[in-house]
């Protein structure tokens, strides 16, 4: 039996609405083509550089080109383009200090977006969460709506200030910020007695077209509520919506059904084909369980224990411990048997 709380995905990445400059939008909101941007630059339209930088930044493998374009914009006198430079640097390993310096130049030039993006950068750095909160609040005060969601994430994950986080998420929802229903649902799902609200929030996220919300709904149904068949449906819907992480979560779930190990193995193998390392761990566990008397004995023990606590999930620490069974094998079993004999 594996930990049923598989993985809860916090939607926190800054999308294009939080990374580009205001000049990146065309009058009809239709993204310009690369050729159109380059033609406009050649004709002397400096704002087209920012549009081109944003366009290139969204294409895998062209980050260096995007950075170069943003630097050209800075050289041409658009100092807020330091925000784009910082965003490109933040994507490169080991370049966080340079990214921070670029963002601060953009902030000094009046870029509210840079306050949001620097907040994102600092929120993952030890001891800098308070700075990130200050930056987020500055971006919000300047009218960057999407920062409400990022502030909610920071408040709940770094400070445990759930009431304030909920307020931030609901502000983001009112402003139609993407992923806000999803993140609110995740937070509510770990608060005892608010499972129905969590389900409703996650269903709103699903209705808004967010495939990751299927995964979070499946996690909640399987882990906290014990509704394994409903969880299976949620994971399969995530897969159908194009989210490959659903295969690993489905495998974890199926491995908890008696007689469905072959299906679990098949699901894990598909997950592995998508590069999911957690799916590999799941496959190793199920295969080890089939071979190991220790794992079978522990599964039986946990099965007896679970009957004494009803349908609620096992403590998370128990589930995590089971990952090690394949490595411990008979050595673990003999040690466990000795402890049992001594207990008698």
Helices and strands as residue ranges (DSSP letters): H 16-19, G 22-24, H 34-42, H 47-57, H 63-75, G 79-81, H 82-90, H 96-108, H 112-123, H 129-141, H 147-154, I 155-159, H 162-174, H 180-189, H 195-207, H 212-223, H 228-240, H 245-254, H 261-273, H 277-291, H 293-308, H 316-321, G 322-324, H 325-343
